[in-house]
Amino acid sequence: MVQISEQSNSCNHTPTTGNPTDDDIAVIGFSFKLPQDVDDVASFWDVLHHRRNLMTRWPESRMNAESFVAGKRSKFNCHCGYFIRDDPAAFMPHFLHLCKRSGRPRFHAKMDARDVRAFENAGIPAEKLKAREQPYSPRLSQMIVKDGFIRSRKWRADSRHWHCVVAHPESHSWYFDLRGPSIHIDTACSSSLFAVDMTFQSLRAGECSSALVTGSSLILTPTFTHYLLNLGFLSPDSKCWAFDHRANGYARGEGFIALLLKPLSAALRDGDMIRSVIPATGSNQDGQTPSLTQPRSRAQEELIRHVYEKANLPFDKTRYVEAHGTGTPVSNPIELKAIGTVFRDSRSANEPLYVGSVKTNIGHLEGASGLAGIVKSIRHYPASCAFEKVNPDIDIEFHNISIPTEEIVWPSEGLRRISVNSFGFGGTNIHVILDDAYHYLHERGLTGNHCTRTTWPATRPNSTNSPTHWPPGEAACSGAHSLSLSAAKPVRSSGEAGLAFVFTGQGAQYADMGWDLIHQYPLFAESLERIGEIYSSLGCEWDLLDELRNSENIDRPEYSQPLCTAVQVALVELLKSFNVVPKAAVGHSSGEIAAAYAMGALSLESACKVSCFRGQLAGKLRAADSGAMISLNLAEDEVLAYLEKIGTAAAGVSVACINSPLNCTLSGPECAIEALKEQAQRDQIFAQKLKTGIAKVGFIDILELILHASSSPQNRKRVAAGVR
């Protein structure tokens, strides 16, 4: 959990007794990356609305699940889970201004990125995060929650490789310049929701003026999974059958979630987008139960009653509970008994309490699972995924509970209130209440920005949009006497936005590229005509505009390189006429020509000279070369082993270019490249043959061709003229 305080002498946020709006907390921003890289509201909504289950097999980069064999003393019948697609080893040391050997856990750059996205989601400019840039001296504090089960593979005395879990929040404080206490919280599966409870108390006490609660879960090794399997916690089906008769354990999941909180009065004052309001939170402990890991229904019931009573909130306003709902046969009946006992008298068979769990979609994110439940509740409360029939140990009829199996519209008028319940296997229980922003503000006569849907569109009763929120990009302004809609003013998240142009090399060309722009923008056409005239003066025997539409020649380097350069240079001129100019430019291969022109390093004539002669030289190399190139999604250190796997069919293939940590361009004989492509397709590895027409053009190749081209007096004179 991260708390960020922005206090000044003129405006602190000590709660005002008797005015609940000063105490209640607003959710003003959030961000997340869930299994299968669900990382925005639209994709998350699609998962919930279509009741998708994001389970996949273990990534081979983490573990070969088939190598574990279950026996009498050791179980391993879990071969699937809920995983992010990103490589958890990917590290961006520049993000924290660290060297690569600083020893900081590599996955933390991903968590830091979620933090930044939460600020962007709330419309908070990056420069306001730095305390020294504030117009006043703020006091800042931070708490952060991380998966307590992640351990480094090897402990070393060498400080460069030192790994300490308590250092994680401090690195966040360092980067964001947060100057208060940093605390790591670990109450097992209830950790992130416990962080919300602690933050709620800090904000109400005036200890900080805003807070970022973060939770993360990564499964880096099979060690803890093996441990949980032997304890009987995990489902052999690798699914969370929440409240279902098939419940047989839970499935582990990965994700990063960040939630930005602020006192409601401050959020209204600052014009923040209020996504939900938290009127109350609470926590307690089970105490002694039959076993350490078994929850206590009575303790959860007492907690729920206490949270509602201390905020003086009635039970009948709550129509949905986002339950912990892991899918274990022991905890499911215990949790629903507690929830049902509390709300039973406020509900009926015709007006039941709806209960669900996001774990049926994304698995159990363990320490981060509570925040996943909050984000789902802020967005919607759709049907449970893959629910068949209720666990026979759960009496939903007696408790007036319904597990929805299809999407439903909010079942009552007025305030929409949701409870989020969570508990850890050590006995720490948490309960958080959420109110929708529109009705909360309207009932109190307050004016503020929100994104809550006030009514269902009459023409779209089955709309796929959330009934609790407007679609992304829409906003509403709620006032005491007005329900009119208005767009919230966008705020740039970065104080110094720069623009960079990236120019492609040969291989991206296609017939008719840029042709529509010729007819729409005279300046673009004039630029191409000017370039065509320069090409002609250099001895080019074909017409530029004609060859742009010639599919037979477009992939030949003597045509494609000058044509690609011409189109990109014309685009630079067109964008310049719109006052769109880059602060930086980068080019790949022959794209460096257009990049140099964009930055003023080459004149138009010089850029045309380079592209024209480079294309001619590459064409001559192509005539003497029977090779090809292919883009392959393999890291450089994986290529050799993969080529050896193919055998002699891939003889002569080598790495020509390292495009990224996970992608290389390979070159070699045409037949070998074809064999490589076929094998990669069988292995479901991305492989795209490049339309370069040659295997490889290296620096030595170009020098040799330049010398060859210089053999004629006319070409020797042109080369000697240089590039100016």
Order of alpha helices (4+ residues) and beta strands (2+ residues): beta-alpha-beta-alpha-beta-beta-alpha-beta-alpha-beta-alpha-beta-alpha-beta-alpha-beta-beta-alpha-beta-alpha-beta-alpha-alpha-beta-beta-beta-alpha-beta-beta-beta-alpha-alpha-alpha-alpha-beta-alpha-alpha-beta-alpha-beta-beta-alpha-beta-alpha-alpha
